[in-house]
Amino acid sequence: MIAPGTLLARVSEIADPGALVVKIDAADVWGSVLLTRCSGEVAAFHNRCSHAGYPLQRANGRVLVQHGRYIVCGAHGASYELRTGACAGGPCNGAALTPIAIAIEDGEIRAV
Ligand code: FES
């Protein structure tokens, strides 16, 4: 659970198209949020793959973005649409990432 009003990032920190993992709980290795940006649209998801629940980033902390439309899970290669979090291919095809409600004001992305 993310406290409403929690600052997740600034829009300018996310490449377009791109994705960014934000740690929200230093004590919880799984406590992170995936932010995506595509054509100016920002979305937020729990950073857990629908396949086996691993975080989506690679060992270097970065999230692979392919063809400007998809993120690719660093564990087994599932791909998800940047805008919707829908799985577009891989071992969890047809599933989706769990969205997080956000609000953007003055370039700041906050949980609601
Ligand atoms: S945990 Fe993501 S593809 Fe398996």
Backbone and ligand atoms as CSV (ligand in chain L), in Angstrom:
chain,resi,resn,atom,element,x,y,z
A,1,MET,N,N,0.854,-1.197,0.000
A,1,MET,CA,C,0.000,0.000,0.000
A,1,MET,C,C,0.886,1.241,0.000
A,2,ILE,N,N,0.608,2.118,-0.904
A,2,ILE,CA,C,1.379,3.352,-0.994
A,2,ILE,C,C,0.534,4.474,-0.406
A,3,ALA,N,N,1.094,5.210,0.499
A,3,ALA,CA,C,0.339,6.282,1.138
A,3,ALA,C,C,-0.071,7.320,0.094
A,4,PRO,N,N,-1.338,7.715,0.099
A,4,PRO,CA,C,-1.773,8.753,-0.834
A,4,PRO,C,C,-0.915,10.007,-0.675
A,5,GLY,N,N,-0.572,10.596,-1.791
A,5,GLY,CA,C,0.254,11.805,-1.775
A,5,GLY,C,C,1.734,11.524,-1.874
A,6,THR,N,N,2.135,10.257,-1.781
A,6,THR,CA,C,3.557,9.920,-1.879
A,6,THR,C,C,4.122,10.366,-3.228
A,7,LEU,N,N,5.206,11.111,-3.183
A,7,LEU,CA,C,5.867,11.542,-4.414
A,7,LEU,C,C,6.636,10.355,-4.988
A,8,LEU,N,N,6.299,9.966,-6.221
A,8,LEU,CA,C,6.952,8.827,-6.859
A,8,LEU,C,C,8.131,9.277,-7.708
A,9,ALA,N,N,7.956,10.327,-8.461
A,9,ALA,CA,C,9.028,10.847,-9.326
A,9,ALA,C,C,8.515,12.113,-10.004
A,10,ARG,N,N,9.397,12.753,-10.729
A,10,ARG,CA,C,9.000,13.853,-11.602
A,10,ARG,C,C,8.865,13.272,-13.013
A,11,VAL,N,N,7.918,13.772,-13.778
A,11,VAL,CA,C,7.713,13.290,-15.140
A,11,VAL,C,C,9.010,13.375,-15.929
A,12,SER,N,N,9.776,14.419,-15.708
A,12,SER,CA,C,11.006,14.637,-16.469
A,12,SER,C,C,12.082,13.582,-16.204
A,13,GLU,N,N,11.914,12.783,-15.175
A,13,GLU,CA,C,12.890,11.728,-14.868
A,13,GLU,C,C,12.687,10.486,-15.726
A,14,ILE,N,N,11.560,10.416,-16.433
A,14,ILE,CA,C,11.236,9.225,-17.228
A,14,ILE,C,C,11.421,9.552,-18.705
A,15,ALA,N,N,12.224,8.758,-19.387
A,15,ALA,CA,C,12.380,8.946,-20.830
A,15,ALA,C,C,11.037,8.729,-21.517
A,16,ASP,N,N,10.877,9.279,-22.696
A,16,ASP,CA,C,9.627,9.105,-23.452
A,16,ASP,C,C,9.954,8.643,-24.879
A,17,PRO,N,N,9.751,7.368,-25.219
A,17,PRO,CA,C,9.191,6.316,-24.368
A,17,PRO,C,C,10.233,5.775,-23.393
A,18,GLY,N,N,9.737,5.313,-22.247
A,18,GLY,CA,C,10.663,4.757,-21.274
A,18,GLY,C,C,9.956,4.274,-20.032
A,19,ALA,N,N,10.757,3.786,-19.109
A,19,ALA,CA,C,10.232,3.259,-17.856
A,19,ALA,C,C,11.257,3.490,-16.757
A,20,LEU,N,N,10.754,3.611,-15.539
A,20,LEU,CA,C,11.606,3.904,-14.387
A,20,LEU,C,C,11.089,3.119,-13.188
A,21,VAL,N,N,11.997,2.473,-12.463
A,21,VAL,CA,C,11.630,1.789,-11.228
A,21,VAL,C,C,11.953,2.710,-10.065
A,22,VAL,N,N,10.975,2.891,-9.173
A,22,VAL,CA,C,11.146,3.770,-8.027
A,22,VAL,C,C,10.976,2.950,-6.756
A,23,LYS,N,N,11.985,2.987,-5.917
A,23,LYS,CA,C,11.922,2.289,-4.631
A,23,LYS,C,C,11.019,3.090,-3.703
A,24,ILE,N,N,10.067,2.415,-3.073
A,24,ILE,CA,C,9.171,3.135,-2.160
A,24,ILE,C,C,9.309,2.670,-0.722
A,25,ASP,N,N,9.996,1.562,-0.517
A,25,ASP,CA,C,10.176,1.054,0.841
A,25,ASP,C,C,11.567,0.435,0.931
A,26,ALA,N,N,12.483,1.142,1.548
A,26,ALA,CA,C,13.873,0.692,1.608
A,26,ALA,C,C,14.009,-0.636,2.350
A,27,ALA,N,N,13.064,-0.936,3.253
A,27,ALA,CA,C,13.143,-2.156,4.041
A,27,ALA,C,C,12.555,-3.361,3.315
A,28,ASP,N,N,11.887,-3.118,2.208
A,28,ASP,CA,C,11.214,-4.194,1.478
A,28,ASP,C,C,11.832,-4.318,0.089
A,29,VAL,N,N,12.525,-5.443,-0.151
A,29,VAL,CA,C,13.202,-5.633,-1.433
A,29,VAL,C,C,12.212,-5.625,-2.600
A,30,TRP,N,N,10.949,-5.933,-2.322
A,30,TRP,CA,C,9.930,-5.960,-3.369
A,30,TRP,C,C,9.175,-4.630,-3.454
A,31,GLY,N,N,9.492,-3.708,-2.574
A,31,GLY,CA,C,8.714,-2.464,-2.473
A,31,GLY,C,C,9.115,-1.430,-3.499
A,32,SER,N,N,8.643,-1.602,-4.728
A,32,SER,CA,C,8.958,-0.625,-5.768
A,32,SER,C,C,7.786,-0.477,-6.737
A,33,VAL,N,N,7.832,0.627,-7.455
A,33,VAL,CA,C,6.791,0.986,-8.414
A,33,VAL,C,C,7.438,1.139,-9.780
A,34,LEU,N,N,6.725,0.687,-10.794
A,34,LEU,CA,C,7.176,0.876,-12.175
A,34,LEU,C,C,6.391,2.031,-12.782
A,35,LEU,N,N,7.100,3.054,-13.219
A,35,LEU,CA,C,6.478,4.179,-13.918
A,35,LEU,C,C,6.814,4.070,-15.391
A,36,THR,N,N,5.830,4.306,-16.237
A,36,THR,CA,C,6.080,4.266,-17.682
A,36,THR,C,C,5.630,5.584,-18.306
A,37,ARG,N,N,6.223,5.887,-19.424
A,37,ARG,CA,C,5.863,7.107,-20.152
A,37,ARG,C,C,5.907,6.795,-21.644
A,38,CYS,N,N,4.831,7.168,-22.333
A,38,CYS,CA,C,4.760,6.919,-23.766
A,38,CYS,C,C,3.912,8.005,-24.411
A,39,SER,N,N,4.481,8.728,-25.338
A,39,SER,CA,C,3.795,9.858,-25.991
A,39,SER,C,C,3.217,10.813,-24.955
A,40,GLY,N,N,3.966,11.064,-23.915
A,40,GLY,CA,C,3.562,12.025,-22.893
A,40,GLY,C,C,2.655,11.455,-21.827
A,41,GLU,N,N,2.156,10.258,-22.044
A,41,GLU,CA,C,1.236,9.631,-21.096
A,41,GLU,C,C,2.030,8.860,-20.052
A,42,VAL,N,N,1.727,9.098,-18.787
A,42,VAL,CA,C,2.432,8.427,-17.690
A,42,VAL,C,C,1.493,7.427,-17.018
A,43,ALA,N,N,2.008,6.253,-16.696
A,43,ALA,CA,C,1.232,5.251,-15.970
A,43,ALA,C,C,2.103,4.653,-14.880
A,44,ALA,N,N,1.449,4.076,-13.868
A,44,ALA,CA,C,2.179,3.462,-12.750
A,44,ALA,C,C,1.630,2.070,-12.481
A,45,PHE,N,N,2.527,1.168,-12.124
A,45,PHE,CA,C,2.153,-0.226,-11.871
A,45,PHE,C,C,2.984,-0.764,-10.710
A,46,HIS,N,N,2.427,-1.769,-10.031
A,46,HIS,CA,C,3.245,-2.512,-9.080
A,46,HIS,C,C,4.358,-3.195,-9.875
A,47,ASN,N,N,5.557,-3.140,-9.347
A,47,ASN,CA,C,6.715,-3.660,-10.074
A,47,ASN,C,C,6.866,-5.158,-9.830
A,48,ARG,N,N,5.849,-5.902,-10.246
A,48,ARG,CA,C,5.872,-7.366,-10.129
A,48,ARG,C,C,5.318,-7.963,-11.408
A,49,CYS,N,N,6.107,-8.795,-12.020
A,49,CYS,CA,C,5.688,-9.436,-13.262
A,49,CYS,C,C,4.520,-10.380,-13.001
A,50,SER,N,N,3.584,-10.442,-13.930
A,50,SER,CA,C,2.424,-11.326,-13.787
A,50,SER,C,C,2.801,-12.796,-13.906
A,51,HIS,N,N,3.979,-13.079,-14.416
A,51,HIS,CA,C,4.382,-14.474,-14.591
A,51,HIS,C,C,4.767,-15.096,-13.251
A,52,ALA,N,N,5.870,-14.714,-12.695
A,52,ALA,CA,C,6.362,-15.331,-11.467
A,52,ALA,C,C,6.582,-14.308,-10.360
A,53,GLY,N,N,6.152,-13.077,-10.574
A,53,GLY,CA,C,6.190,-12.081,-9.518
A,53,GLY,C,C,7.508,-11.367,-9.322
A,54,TYR,N,N,8.469,-11.604,-10.201
A,54,TYR,CA,C,9.750,-10.900,-10.062
A,54,TYR,C,C,9.587,-9.425,-10.435
A,55,PRO,N,N,10.476,-8.563,-9.928
A,55,PRO,CA,C,10.502,-7.187,-10.401
A,55,PRO,C,C,10.916,-7.161,-11.872
A,56,LEU,N,N,10.526,-6.132,-12.589
A,56,LEU,CA,C,10.690,-6.130,-14.044
A,56,LEU,C,C,12.066,-5.670,-14.519
A,57,GLN,N,N,12.820,-4.978,-13.660
A,57,GLN,CA,C,14.094,-4.431,-14.112
A,57,GLN,C,C,15.155,-5.516,-14.244
A,58,ARG,N,N,16.194,-5.176,-14.975
A,58,ARG,CA,C,17.342,-6.065,-15.164
A,58,ARG,C,C,18.299,-5.885,-13.989
A,59,ALA,N,N,19.352,-6.673,-13.982
A,59,ALA,CA,C,20.306,-6.637,-12.864
A,59,ALA,C,C,20.929,-5.256,-12.685
A,60,ASN,N,N,21.016,-4.493,-13.780
A,60,ASN,CA,C,21.605,-3.153,-13.679
A,60,ASN,C,C,20.600,-2.102,-13.206
A,61,GLY,N,N,19.394,-2.519,-12.878
A,61,GLY,CA,C,18.397,-1.598,-12.348
A,61,GLY,C,C,17.541,-0.934,-13.412
A,62,ARG,N,N,17.869,-1.168,-14.679
A,62,ARG,CA,C,17.141,-0.511,-15.760
A,62,ARG,C,C,16.086,-1.454,-16.344
A,63,VAL,N,N,15.056,-0.841,-16.917
A,63,VAL,CA,C,13.978,-1.607,-17.534
A,63,VAL,C,C,14.157,-1.519,-19.047
A,64,LEU,N,N,14.163,-2.684,-19.680
A,64,LEU,CA,C,14.333,-2.724,-21.133
A,64,LEU,C,C,13.037,-2.299,-21.818
A,65,VAL,N,N,13.137,-1.307,-22.720
A,65,VAL,CA,C,12.000,-0.865,-23.523
A,65,VAL,C,C,12.285,-1.246,-24.968
A,66,GLN,N,N,11.323,-1.937,-25.579
A,66,GLN,CA,C,11.497,-2.412,-26.954
A,66,GLN,C,C,10.497,-1.741,-27.871
A,67,HIS,N,N,10.988,-1.357,-29.047
A,67,HIS,CA,C,10.142,-0.791,-30.097
A,67,HIS,C,C,9.332,0.421,-29.618
A,68,GLY,N,N,9.749,1.048,-28.554
A,68,GLY,CA,C,9.058,2.236,-28.055
A,68,GLY,C,C,7.674,1.950,-27.531
A,69,ARG,N,N,7.301,0.695,-27.381
A,69,ARG,CA,C,5.940,0.348,-26.959
A,69,ARG,C,C,5.863,-0.634,-25.812
A,70,TYR,N,N,6.923,-1.410,-25.627
A,70,TYR,CA,C,6.842,-2.518,-24.666
A,70,TYR,C,C,7.984,-2.464,-23.674
A,71,ILE,N,N,7.697,-2.901,-22.440
A,71,ILE,CA,C,8.773,-3.196,-21.502
A,71,ILE,C,C,8.928,-4.710,-21.483
A,72,VAL,N,N,10.144,-5.154,-21.226
A,72,VAL,CA,C,10.428,-6.584,-21.247
A,72,VAL,C,C,10.947,-6.991,-19.877
A,73,CYS,N,N,10.292,-7.966,-19.277
A,73,CYS,CA,C,10.687,-8.444,-17.951
A,73,CYS,C,C,12.098,-9.030,-18.007
A,74,GLY,N,N,12.915,-8.646,-17.043
A,74,GLY,CA,C,14.297,-9.100,-17.017
A,74,GLY,C,C,14.452,-10.564,-16.641
A,75,ALA,N,N,13.404,-11.189,-16.127
A,75,ALA,CA,C,13.532,-12.584,-15.683
A,75,ALA,C,C,13.361,-13.576,-16.829
A,76,HIS,N,N,12.199,-13.582,-17.469
A,76,HIS,CA,C,11.934,-14.582,-18.513
A,76,HIS,C,C,11.382,-13.976,-19.791
A,77,GLY,N,N,11.414,-12.666,-19.917
A,77,GLY,CA,C,11.126,-12.044,-21.205
A,77,GLY,C,C,9.686,-11.710,-21.520
A,78,ALA,N,N,8.782,-11.735,-20.559
A,78,ALA,CA,C,7.406,-11.292,-20.850
A,78,ALA,C,C,7.437,-9.824,-21.271
A,79,SER,N,N,6.590,-9.452,-22.229
A,79,SER,CA,C,6.534,-8.051,-22.642
A,79,SER,C,C,5.182,-7.456,-22.276
A,80,TYR,N,N,5.213,-6.192,-21.911
A,80,TYR,CA,C,4.014,-5.472,-21.476
A,80,TYR,C,C,3.926,-4.141,-22.203
A,81,GLU,N,N,2.716,-3.748,-22.525
A,81,GLU,CA,C,2.516,-2.439,-23.157
A,81,GLU,C,C,2.799,-1.336,-22.144
A,82,LEU,N,N,3.535,-0.335,-22.592
A,82,LEU,CA,C,3.902,0.771,-21.705
A,82,LEU,C,C,2.682,1.486,-21.152
A,83,ARG,N,N,1.693,1.711,-21.982
A,83,ARG,CA,C,0.542,2.523,-21.567
A,83,ARG,C,C,-0.404,1.796,-20.639
A,84,THR,N,N,-0.665,0.509,-20.935
A,84,THR,CA,C,-1.736,-0.204,-20.222
A,84,THR,C,C,-1.232,-1.253,-19.249
A,85,GLY,N,N,0.001,-1.698,-19.416
A,85,GLY,CA,C,0.516,-2.788,-18.597
A,85,GLY,C,C,0.007,-4.150,-19.039
A,86,ALA,N,N,-0.698,-4.220,-20.164
A,86,ALA,CA,C,-1.196,-5.505,-20.657
A,86,ALA,C,C,-0.043,-6.325,-21.193
A,87,CYS,N,N,-0.028,-7.603,-20.845
A,87,CYS,CA,C,1.026,-8.488,-21.344
A,87,CYS,C,C,0.766,-8.761,-22.820
A,88,ALA,N,N,1.772,-8.536,-23.631
A,88,ALA,CA,C,1.619,-8.674,-25.079
A,88,ALA,C,C,2.346,-9.895,-25.617
A,89,GLY,N,N,3.026,-10.627,-24.751
A,89,GLY,CA,C,3.728,-11.807,-25.203
A,89,GLY,C,C,4.592,-12.371,-24.094
A,90,GLY,N,N,4.888,-13.658,-24.198
A,90,GLY,CA,C,5.711,-14.299,-23.191
A,90,GLY,C,C,4.892,-15.239,-22.335
A,91,PRO,N,N,5.474,-15.683,-21.233
A,91,PRO,CA,C,4.845,-16.740,-20.442
A,91,PRO,C,C,3.548,-16.349,-19.739
A,92,CYS,N,N,3.209,-15.063,-19.687
A,92,CYS,CA,C,1.950,-14.662,-19.043
A,92,CYS,C,C,1.065,-13.903,-20.030
A,93,ASN,N,N,1.149,-14.284,-21.285
A,93,ASN,CA,C,0.358,-13.608,-22.322
A,93,ASN,C,C,-1.120,-13.565,-21.940
A,94,GLY,N,N,-1.710,-12.366,-22.033
A,94,GLY,CA,C,-3.118,-12.183,-21.686
A,94,GLY,C,C,-3.314,-11.633,-20.281
A,95,ALA,N,N,-2.279,-11.685,-19.432
A,95,ALA,CA,C,-2.369,-11.123,-18.083
A,95,ALA,C,C,-2.017,-9.632,-18.153
A,96,ALA,N,N,-1.848,-9.001,-17.013
A,96,ALA,CA,C,-1.500,-7.579,-17.008
A,96,ALA,C,C,-0.822,-7.221,-15.697
A,97,LEU,N,N,-0.064,-6.137,-15.731
A,97,LEU,CA,C,0.492,-5.574,-14.507
A,97,LEU,C,C,-0.633,-4.923,-13.716
A,98,THR,N,N,-0.432,-4.807,-12.418
A,98,THR,CA,C,-1.454,-4.189,-11.566
A,98,THR,C,C,-1.234,-2.679,-11.524
A,99,PRO,N,N,-2.232,-1.910,-11.964
A,99,PRO,CA,C,-2.047,-0.455,-12.016
A,99,PRO,C,C,-2.106,0.194,-10.636
A,100,ILE,N,N,-1.480,1.347,-10.547
A,100,ILE,CA,C,-1.517,2.178,-9.348
A,100,ILE,C,C,-2.072,3.532,-9.766
A,101,ALA,N,N,-3.031,4.023,-9.023
A,101,ALA,CA,C,-3.621,5.327,-9.344
A,101,ALA,C,C,-2.628,6.440,-9.026
A,102,ILE,N,N,-2.475,7.353,-9.954
A,102,ILE,CA,C,-1.548,8.473,-9.772
A,102,ILE,C,C,-2.227,9.780,-10.168
A,103,ALA,N,N,-1.657,10.856,-9.706
A,103,ALA,CA,C,-2.052,12.194,-10.140
A,103,ALA,C,C,-0.778,12.957,-10.460
A,104,ILE,N,N,-0.847,13.799,-11.470
A,104,ILE,CA,C,0.321,14.581,-11.871
A,104,ILE,C,C,-0.022,16.054,-11.746
A,105,GLU,N,N,0.824,16.756,-10.991
A,105,GLU,CA,C,0.627,18.193,-10.834
A,105,GLU,C,C,2.004,18.871,-10.799
A,106,ASP,N,N,2.141,19.888,-11.590
A,106,ASP,CA,C,3.423,20.608,-11.681
A,106,ASP,C,C,4.584,19.652,-11.969
A,107,GLY,N,N,4.322,18.634,-12.792
A,107,GLY,CA,C,5.366,17.697,-13.176
A,107,GLY,C,C,5.697,16.646,-12.148
A,108,GLU,N,N,4.991,16.650,-11.031
A,108,GLU,CA,C,5.235,15.660,-9.971
A,108,GLU,C,C,4.193,14.542,-10.058
A,109,ILE,N,N,4.669,13.312,-9.991
A,109,ILE,CA,C,3.787,12.142,-10.034
A,109,ILE,C,C,3.589,11.664,-8.592
A,110,ARG,N,N,2.344,11.650,-8.171
A,110,ARG,CA,C,2.039,11.228,-6.788
A,110,ARG,C,C,1.005,10.131,-6.784
A,111,ALA,N,N,1.125,9.235,-5.800
A,111,ALA,CA,C,0.093,8.217,-5.589
A,111,ALA,C,C,-1.161,8.912,-5.073
A,112,VAL,N,N,-2.318,8.356,-5.445
A,112,VAL,CA,C,-3.572,8.925,-4.920
A,112,VAL,C,C,-4.312,7.869,-4.112
L,1,FES,S1,S,8.902,-13.248,-13.906
L,1,FES,FE1,FE,8.657,-11.956,-15.620
L,1,FES,S2,S,8.652,-13.244,-17.324
L,1,FES,FE2,FE,8.891,-14.574,-15.638
